[in-house]
Amino acid sequence: MRTPDQIRNIAIIAHVDHGKTTLIDSILQQSGSFRENQQVDERVMDSNDLEKERGITILAKCTAIDWEGTRINIIDTPGHADFGGEVERVLSMCDGVILLNDAAEGPLPQTKFVLGKALKLGMRPVVMINKIDRSDARPDEVLNEVFDLFASLDATDEQLDFPVLYASGRDGWCTPDLDGPRENLHPLLELVLAHVPPPQVDTTAPFTMLSTLLGADPYLGRTLTGKIYSGTAKVNMPVKAISLDGKTVETFRLTKLMAYNGIDREPVDEAIAGDIVCIAGMAKTSVADTICDVEVTEPVSSDPVDPPTMAVTITVNDSPYAGQEGKKLTSTMIRERLMAEAETNVAIRVSESDSKDAFELAGRGELQLGVLIETMRREGFEMTVSRPRVLLKEDENGKTTEPYEEITVDVDDEYSGSVVEKMTQRKAEMTDMRPSGVGRTRIIFRAPSRSLIGYQSQFLTDTRGTGLMNRIFDSYGPYKGEIGGRRNGALISNGTGEAVAYAIFNLQDRGVMMVDHQEKVYEGMIIGEHNRENDLEVNILKGKQLTNVRASGTDEAVKITPPKRMSLEQMIAYINDDELVEVTPQNLRLRKVHLKETDRKSASRKAAKA
């Protein structure tokens, strides 16, 4: 058995795509976690299909290595702000963090967010400047920016005296000096042992453990991962789970106790305070519950998680093609799936409508909501999704407030004027503007979250695809009034059937098409973006009139432009209030809420009177 002094618990935190998961790959390789002939995927911690496809970490995951007789538990955290709820929870398991920064991009919004959380918990981070081998690396400037960030977050003198390492996680080396030897990651592991304190726990008190991550195993069922705060856990000991208000959730036996070793979980008979372990065999216990000895009455305190700021409405799919592709169609099935997600993901909230056929899904942003909807789609669900709306609040004076975000934009100098103009139109305030090197400018705005819905595609168009935009929740501020949305109207199909190339060819002058030849369409479905501001009903089913007499050479092949395709998140951000996204396992379609033109006119008249 180890003692708590032989354990270190750390999390690797950084902005998205700064190299956290790749660094863990190299640590696992160099610590001997893999056999010499073992075949290992890149970014081995990204086990989810969506994580591998998108190249981002969505779920926090644990791993562990043995180094010089000390067990180091490492937690890989998400880098995107929408999944910040995962980071907020797992930091409670850690005693130290490695703050990763890109040597060219420097600190970005998510860096500020996760660092602020770590500093509040009293941690003393290790700063690592990664990707030092980039051609546009600027390590000295980035180090100064990191120091300024620490100071702006009211770091203590101890926290400001942070150790620094320069590294290339992909190549597997780090060094305390820019001119030092570039051999391996041993300096990082030795620094973790020296700089990160062992867990402060009580080994003599009764067993308590705070459950932090909930998972599902095909053989073990529900699994809970968490840190043991006191005592010792032993297989077959009777335990109970209590909620934050002290009520007993359930009692059970510890039938399965597992510790992390590399990318695997290994069964153990005993685990001591300070270690991070995984438990199976519970039926009701969930995240933030305390698993403890039967005599314990006080739960382990859990840090509150920032609330959701954005919501969409999910309803049953009622289009003419409903039920042709998915197998999970009913409101009961959708409700059960959303409630199960809300149980494991503390950063989202689900509520039902009075009629029980619509559900409000609230989260941190379009990406988080989009990832959940995409996951459901792959599980065989069909549904419709509304335009996102922000969650408003009332302050102590009774005034309406709305969420604001801090937006960091990196653009080529020539496009900075266009970005500033568009952001100003969306009621954003510029707080900083400075050159970031290599002919690029970094601009920081503070803007209502509402104004950014649907702006991403416009931003990429304005910057010719070269701009980078990062967002992070800032605070609630005064309501800014009406903000304009999409300027172009929609081209709407007036019939049901298959789109015809001849009709698409003739409609191309009206706007940008979103469907291809022989694609299924229905009345009320959006098949393109109109050049003008009004909606236009069109016939996309009309073929060429044929006659008995044809002159050779008079017909030419119809040439149609490839249709505009959008991802699920882009579609959700693109639609207006009177439009929906139809989600099925095989197709994503845009449609109007009211499919018939007479119903749309009636709804608009009612809205005008109101």
C-alpha positions in Angstrom: 0.0 0.0 0.0 1.2 3.5 -0.8 0.9 6.4 1.6 -0.7 9.8 0.5 2.9 11.2 0.3 3.5 8.9 -2.7 0.5 10.2 -4.7 0.3 13.4 -6.9 -3.0 14.4 -8.6 -2.7 16.9 -11.5 -4.8 18.2 -14.3 -3.5 19.5 -17.6 -5.5 22.7 -18.5 -5.2 24.8 -21.7 -7.2 26.5 -24.5 -8.5 24.2 -27.2 -5.8 22.8 -29.6 -2.8 23.8 -27.5 -1.6 20.2 -27.2 -2.9 18.7 -23.9 -3.9 15.3 -25.2 -0.8 15.0 -27.4 1.4 15.8 -24.4 -0.3 13.0 -22.4 0.5 10.6 -25.3 4.2 11.4 -24.9 4.1 11.1 -21.0 2.5 7.7 -21.3 5.0 6.5 -23.8 8.0 7.7 -21.8 6.7 6.4 -18.4 6.6 2.8 -19.7 2.8 2.6 -19.8 2.8 0.8 -23.2 4.6 -2.4 -24.3 7.3 -1.9 -26.9 5.1 -3.7 -29.5 1.8 -2.2 -28.4 -0.2 -0.5 -31.1 -1.5 2.8 -29.8 -3.7 5.4 -31.5 -2.8 9.1 -31.7 -4.5 11.2 -29.0 -5.2 7.9 -27.1 -7.2 9.8 -24.4 -9.8 11.0 -27.0 -11.8 7.8 -27.0 -15.1 9.2 -28.2 -15.8 9.1 -31.9 -16.8 12.8 -32.0 -13.6 13.7 -30.2 -11.5 11.9 -32.8 -13.4 13.4 -35.7 -13.3 17.0 -34.5 -9.8 16.8 -32.8 -11.1 18.3 -29.5 -11.5 16.8 -26.1 -15.1 16.8 -24.9 -15.1 14.6 -21.8 -12.5 14.8 -19.0 -10.7 11.5 -18.5 -8.2 10.1 -16.0 -4.9 8.2 -16.5 -2.1 7.4 -14.1 1.6 6.6 -14.3 4.3 5.4 -11.8 7.4 7.6 -11.6 10.2 7.0 -9.2 7.9 5.2 -6.7 5.2 7.9 -6.9 1.8 7.5 -8.4 0.9 10.4 -10.6 -2.9 10.7 -11.5 -3.3 12.9 -14.6 -6.6 14.3 -15.8 -7.0 15.4 -19.4 -9.5 18.3 -19.5 -11.5 19.8 -22.4 -10.1 23.0 -23.9 -13.3 24.5 -25.4 -15.3 26.9 -23.3 -18.6 25.1 -24.0 -17.3 22.1 -22.0 -16.0 24.1 -19.1 -18.4 22.3 -16.7 -16.1 19.3 -17.0 -13.1 21.3 -16.0 -14.8 23.0 -13.0 -15.7 19.6 -11.6 -12.4 17.7 -12.1 -10.2 20.5 -10.5 -11.6 19.5 -7.1 -9.8 16.2 -7.5 -6.4 17.8 -8.1 -3.7 19.3 -6.0 -1.9 21.0 -8.9 -2.2 21.9 -12.6 0.0 22.1 -15.6 -1.0 25.3 -17.6 -0.2 24.7 -21.2 0.2 27.7 -23.6 0.8 27.7 -27.4 4.2 29.4 -28.0 2.7 31.4 -30.9 -1.0 32.1 -29.8 -0.3 32.7 -26.1 -3.1 32.8 -23.5 -6.6 32.7 -25.0 -10.0 32.9 -23.4 -10.3 29.4 -22.1 -6.8 29.7 -20.6 -8.0 32.6 -18.5 -11.2 30.7 -17.5 -9.5 27.5 -16.3 -6.6 29.3 -14.7 -9.0 31.6 -12.7 -10.7 28.5 -11.4 -7.4 26.8 -10.4 -6.1 30.0 -8.7 -9.3 30.3 -6.6 -8.7 26.8 -5.3 -5.2 27.9 -4.1 -3.2 25.8 -6.6 0.3 26.8 -7.7 0.4 26.0 -11.5 3.3 24.8 -13.5 3.5 26.8 -16.7 4.5 25.0 -19.9 5.0 26.9 -23.2 4.3 24.2 -25.8 4.9 24.0 -29.6 8.2 25.9 -29.1 9.4 24.5 -32.5 6.7 26.5 -34.4 8.2 28.8 -37.0 6.2 31.7 -35.5 6.9 30.9 -31.9 7.4 33.9 -29.5 8.2 32.3 -26.1 9.4 35.4 -24.3 6.4 37.5 -25.2 4.0 34.6 -24.4 5.7 34.2 -21.0 5.1 37.9 -20.3 1.4 37.6 -21.3 1.0 34.6 -19.0 2.5 36.6 -16.1 0.1 39.5 -16.9 -2.8 37.0 -16.9 -1.8 35.7 -13.4 -1.6 39.3 -12.1 -5.0 40.2 -13.6 -6.6 37.2 -11.9 -5.2 38.4 -8.5 -2.7 35.6 -8.1 -0.8 35.5 -4.7 2.9 36.0 -4.6 3.4 32.3 -4.2 1.3 31.6 -7.3 3.1 34.3 -9.3 6.5 32.5 -8.6 5.6 29.8 -11.0 8.2 27.4 -12.6 8.4 27.5 -16.5 9.1 24.8 -19.0 9.5 25.1 -22.7 8.3 22.0 -24.6 7.2 20.2 -27.7 4.6 17.8 -26.6 4.4 16.1 -30.0 8.1 15.4 -30.1 8.2 14.5 -26.4 10.7 16.8 -24.8 10.8 19.8 -22.4 13.5 22.0 -20.9 13.6 24.7 -18.2 15.8 26.8 -20.5 15.3 27.7 -24.2 18.8 26.6 -24.9 18.7 23.5 -22.7 18.9 19.9 -23.9 15.8 18.7 -25.8 15.8 15.0 -24.8 12.6 13.9 -22.9 9.8 14.9 -20.5 11.7 13.8 -17.4 12.1 17.5 -16.2 8.3 17.9 -16.2 7.8 14.7 -14.2 10.5 15.6 -11.7 9.0 19.1 -11.4 5.6 17.6 -10.6 7.1 15.6 -7.8 8.9 18.6 -6.4 6.3 21.4 -7.0 2.9 19.8 -6.6 2.0 18.9 -3.0 0.7 15.5 -2.0 -3.1 15.3 -1.2 -4.0 16.7 2.2 -6.2 13.9 3.5 -7.0 12.1 6.7 -6.2 8.3 6.5 -7.6 7.5 10.0 -11.1 9.0 9.5 -14.0 6.9 8.0 -14.1 6.4 4.2 -15.4 9.3 2.1 -15.2 9.9 -1.7 -16.7 12.6 -3.8 -18.0 11.3 -7.1 -16.9 13.6 -10.0 -17.2 11.8 -13.3 -20.0 9.4 -14.3 -19.5 6.8 -17.0 -20.9 3.7 -18.5 -19.1 0.4 -19.0 -20.6 -2.4 -21.2 -19.6 -5.0 -18.6 -19.8 -3.1 -15.3 -22.7 -0.8 -15.9 -22.6 2.7 -14.3 -19.2 3.7 -13.0 -18.2 6.7 -10.9 -14.7 8.2 -10.7 -13.6 10.4 -7.8 -11.0 11.2 -5.2 -11.0 9.5 -1.8 -10.9 12.3 0.8 -10.5 10.2 3.9 -10.1 6.6 5.1 -9.6 3.5 3.0 -11.8 1.8 0.5 -11.9 -2.0 0.5 -13.8 -4.4 -1.8 -17.0 -5.7 -0.3 -17.2 -3.1 2.4 -20.8 -1.7 3.0 -21.1 1.9 1.9 -23.8 4.5 1.2 -24.2 7.5 -1.0 -25.5 10.8 0.3 -26.5 13.9 -1.7 -25.2 17.5 -1.0 -28.1 18.1 1.4 -27.2 15.0 3.4 -30.0 12.7 2.3 -29.2 9.1 1.7 -29.4 8.2 -2.0 -28.7 4.5 -1.7 -26.7 1.8 0.2 -24.7 -0.9 -1.5 -21.5 -3.0 -1.3 -18.2 -2.0 -3.0 -18.2 -4.9 -5.4 -15.7 -3.4 -7.9 -12.9 -1.0 -7.0 -10.5 0.0 -9.8 -7.4 2.2 -10.0 -6.0 3.8 -13.2 -2.9 2.5 -14.8 -2.0 4.1 -18.1 -5.1 3.9 -20.3 -6.5 0.9 -18.5 -8.4 0.5 -15.2 -7.2 -2.3 -13.0 -9.1 -4.0 -10.2 -7.7 -3.4 -6.7 -8.7 -4.7 -3.3 -7.9 -1.6 -1.4 -7.4 2.2 -2.1 -6.2 4.9 0.3 -7.2 8.5 0.9 -5.8 10.8 -1.8 -6.0 8.4 -4.7 -8.4 8.7 -7.6 -10.4 5.5 -8.2 -13.4 4.2 -10.1 -16.3 2.4 -8.5 -19.0 0.2 -10.1 -22.2 -1.3 -8.8 -24.4 1.8 -8.0 -27.9 2.2 -9.4 -28.8 5.8 -8.4 -25.6 7.5 -7.2 -24.6 10.4 -9.5 -22.2 13.3 -9.9 -21.6 15.4 -6.7 -22.9 12.7 -4.4 -20.6 11.5 -1.6 -19.9 7.7 -1.4 -18.9 7.0 2.2 -18.9 4.7 5.2 -22.4 4.0 6.6 -21.6 6.0 9.8 -20.8 9.2 7.9 -23.5 11.9 7.9 -21.8 15.0 6.4 -21.3 15.1 2.6 -18.0 16.3 1.0 -18.6 19.9 -0.2 -18.7 20.4 -3.9 -17.9 23.6 -5.8 -20.9 25.2 -7.6 -20.8 25.0 -11.4 -21.4 28.1 -13.5 -25.0 28.0 -14.9 -26.0 27.5 -18.6 -26.4 30.7 -20.7 -28.1 29.4 -23.9 -31.0 27.2 -24.7 -32.7 25.5 -27.6 -36.2 23.8 -27.8 -36.2 20.2 -28.9 -39.5 18.8 -30.3 -40.7 15.6 -32.0 -40.1 15.5 -35.8 -43.4 16.2 -37.6 -42.1 16.6 -41.2 -43.6 14.5 -44.1 -40.5 12.3 -44.0 -40.6 11.7 -40.2 -39.9 8.1 -39.1 -38.3 7.0 -42.4 -34.7 6.9 -41.0 -34.7 7.0 -37.2 -36.0 4.4 -34.7 -36.3 6.7 -31.7 -39.1 9.1 -32.5 -41.4 9.7 -29.6 -41.3 12.4 -27.0 -41.0 9.8 -24.2 -37.7 8.5 -25.8 -36.3 12.0 -26.3 -37.2 12.9 -22.7 -35.5 9.8 -21.2 -32.3 10.5 -23.2 -32.2 14.2 -22.3 -32.8 13.4 -18.6 -30.1 10.8 -18.6 -27.6 13.4 -20.1 -28.6 16.0 -17.5 -27.8 13.5 -14.7 -24.2 13.0 -15.9 -23.5 16.5 -17.3 -23.9 19.2 -14.6 -23.3 22.0 -17.2 -26.7 21.4 -19.0 -30.3 21.7 -17.8 -33.4 20.1 -19.2 -37.0 21.3 -18.6 -40.3 20.2 -20.1 -43.1 22.3 -21.7 -46.6 22.2 -20.2 -47.8 20.0 -23.1 -44.9 17.5 -22.5 -44.0 17.4 -26.2 -41.2 20.0 -26.2 -38.1 20.2 -24.1 -35.8 23.1 -23.3 -32.2 22.1 -23.4 -29.9 24.7 -21.8 -26.1 24.7 -22.0 -23.0 26.8 -22.4 -23.0 27.4 -26.2 -23.9 26.1 -29.6 -21.0 23.6 -29.7 -22.0 21.9 -26.5 -25.6 21.7 -27.5 -24.7 20.6 -31.0 -22.4 17.8 -29.8 -25.2 16.3 -27.6 -27.7 16.5 -30.5 -25.2 14.9 -32.9 -24.6 12.1 -30.4 -28.4 11.5 -30.2 -28.7 11.6 -33.9 -26.1 8.8 -34.2 -28.0 6.8 -31.6 -31.1 6.7 -33.9 -33.1 9.7 -32.7 -35.2 12.0 -34.9 -36.1 15.5 -33.7 -36.4 19.2 -34.6 -34.3 21.9 -33.0 -35.1 25.6 -32.6 -32.9 28.7 -32.9 -30.8 29.2 -29.8 -31.9 31.9 -27.3 -30.0 33.3 -24.4 -31.2 32.9 -20.9 -32.1 36.3 -19.4 -32.0 37.2 -15.7 -33.3 40.0 -13.5 -30.8 41.9 -11.3 -31.6 43.1 -7.8 -33.1 46.3 -9.2 -35.6 44.4 -11.3 -33.8 45.2 -14.6 -33.3 42.6 -17.3 -29.8 41.4 -17.8 -28.2 39.1 -20.5 -25.0 37.1 -20.7 -21.9 38.8 -22.2 -18.9 37.1 -23.7 -15.3 38.1 -24.1 -14.3 37.5 -27.7 -10.6 37.3 -28.7 -10.1 37.7 -32.5 -6.8 37.0 -34.4 -7.0 38.3 -38.0 -4.7 39.5 -40.7 -4.2 43.3 -40.5 -6.1 43.9 -43.7 -9.3 42.4 -42.4 -9.3 44.1 -38.9 -11.4 47.0 -40.1 -14.2 44.8 -41.4 -14.3 42.7 -38.2 -14.5 45.8 -36.0 -17.3 47.2 -38.2 -19.4 44.0 -38.1 -18.9 43.6 -34.3 -19.9 47.2 -33.7 -23.1 46.6 -35.6 -23.7 43.7 -33.2 -23.4 46.0 -30.2 -19.9 44.8 -29.2 -17.5 47.0 -27.4 -13.8 46.8 -28.2 -11.6 46.6 -25.1 -8.2 46.0 -26.6 -6.4 45.9 -29.9 -2.7 45.1 -30.5 -0.4 43.6 -33.1 0.2 39.9 -32.5 3.1 39.5 -35.0 3.5 38.2 -38.5 1.1 40.7 -40.0 -1.7 39.9 -37.7 -3.8 41.8 -35.1 -5.4 40.6 -31.9 -8.7 42.4 -31.0 -10.6 41.8 -27.8 -14.4 42.6 -27.6 -17.1 42.3 -25.0 -20.4 41.5 -26.6 -23.8 40.1 -25.7 -24.0 36.3 -26.4 -27.2 37.0 -28.4 -25.3 39.0 -31.0 -22.8 36.2 -31.8 -25.4 33.6 -32.8 -24.8 33.0 -36.4 -21.8 35.3 -36.7 -19.1 32.6 -37.1 -19.9 32.0 -40.8 -20.0 35.7 -41.6 -16.6 36.1 -39.7 -15.0 33.4 -41.8 -16.3 35.1 -45.0 -15.0 38.5 -44.0 -11.5 37.2 -43.1 -11.3 34.8 -46.1 -11.1 31.8 -43.8 -7.9 33.0 -42.1 -9.4 34.5 -38.9 -9.5 32.9 -35.5 -12.3 33.7 -33.0 -12.4 32.4 -29.4 -15.3 33.1 -27.0 -15.7 32.8 -23.2 -18.5 33.7 -20.9 -17.7 37.0 -19.1 -20.7 38.1 -16.9 -24.3 39.2 -17.0 -24.8 42.8 -18.2 -27.5 45.2 -19.2 -29.9 44.1 -21.9 -28.9 45.7 -25.2 -32.3 45.7 -27.0 -33.0 44.5 -30.5 -30.1 43.0 -32.4 -30.4 42.2 -36.1 -30.1 38.6 -37.2 -29.7 37.0 -40.6 -30.2 39.6 -43.4 -31.1 37.2 -46.2 -34.5 35.5 -46.6 -35.0 31.8 -47.5 -36.0 30.0 -50.6 -38.8 27.7 -49.6 -40.1 24.6 -51.5 -43.8 24.8 -52.5 -44.1 21.0 -53.1 -43.0 17.5 -51.9 -40.8 15.2 -54.1 -37.3 15.1 -55.5 -35.4 18.2 -56.5 -34.8 18.5 -60.3 -31.5 19.7 -61.8 -33.3 21.8 -64.4 -35.3 23.6 -61.7 -32.1 24.2 -59.6 -30.3 25.6 -62.6 -33.1 28.1 -63.2 -33.3 29.1 -59.5 -29.5 29.8 -59.1 -30.0 33.4 -60.0 -32.4 33.8 -57.0 -29.8 32.8 -54.4 -27.5 30.1 -53.0 -28.9 26.6 -53.2 -28.7 24.1 -50.3 -30.0 21.0 -52.0 -28.7 18.8 -54.8 -30.3 17.0 -57.8 -32.6 14.2 -56.7 -32.5 15.2 -53.1 -35.8 14.7 -51.2 -37.6 18.0 -50.4 -41.0 18.8 -49.0 -43.4 21.7 -48.8 -42.1 24.3 -46.3 -38.5 23.0 -46.4 -35.8 25.6 -46.9 -33.8 24.7 -50.0 -31.7 27.8 -50.4 -30.8 31.4 -49.2 -32.6 34.2 -51.1 -30.5 37.1 -52.5 -33.0 39.5 -50.9 -34.3 40.0 -47.4 -37.8 38.4 -48.0 -38.7 34.7 -48.1 -39.6 33.3 -51.5 -41.7 30.2 -52.4 -40.2 28.4 -55.4 -40.9 25.2 -57.4 -37.8 23.0 -57.3 -39.7 20.0 -58.7 -40.4 21.5 -62.2 -38.7 19.5 -65.0 -38.1 20.6 -68.6 -41.2 20.3 -70.9 -40.4 17.6 -73.5 -41.8 17.5 -77.0 -41.9 14.7 -79.7 -39.7 16.6 -82.1 -36.1 17.4 -80.9 -33.4 19.1 -83.0 -30.0 17.6 -82.4 -27.5 20.0 -80.7 -30.1 22.4 -79.4 -30.0 21.1 -75.8 -27.0 21.7 -73.6 -26.1 19.9 -70.4 -27.4 21.7 -67.3 -24.6 23.1 -65.1 -25.4 23.6 -61.4 -23.3 25.0 -58.7 -22.5 22.6 -55.8 -24.9 23.3 -52.9 -24.0 25.0 -49.7 -23.5 22.5 -47.0 -23.5 23.3 -43.3 -22.7 21.4 -40.1 -25.2 20.9 -37.4 -23.9 23.8 -35.2 -23.8 26.1 -38.3 -27.4 25.2 -39.1 -28.6 25.9 -35.5 -26.9 29.3 -35.5 -28.1 30.1 -39.0 -31.9 29.7 -38.6 -34.4 32.5 -37.6 -37.0 32.3 -34.9 -39.7 31.0 -37.4 -37.4 28.2 -38.6 -36.2 24.8 -37.4 -33.5 22.2 -38.0 -34.8 18.7 -38.7 -32.3 16.2 -37.4 -32.4 12.5 -38.5 -29.7 9.8 -38.5 -29.0 10.3 -42.2 -30.0 13.9 -43.0 -30.0 17.5 -41.6 -32.7 19.7 -43.1 -33.8 23.3 -42.6 -37.5 24.0 -42.6 -40.1 26.6 -41.5 -42.0 26.0 -38.2 -45.2 26.2 -40.3 -44.9 24.1 -43.4 -47.9 25.5 -45.3 -47.8 29.1 -46.7 -51.3 29.9 -45.3 -50.2 28.9 -41.8 -47.1 31.1 -42.1 -49.1 34.1 -43.2 -51.6 33.6 -40.4 -48.8 33.3 -37.8 -47.1 36.5 -39.1 -50.4 38.4 -38.8 -50.9 37.3 -35.2 -47.3 38.3 -34.4 -47.9 41.7 -36.0 -51.0 42.3 -33.9 -49.2 41.2 -30.7 
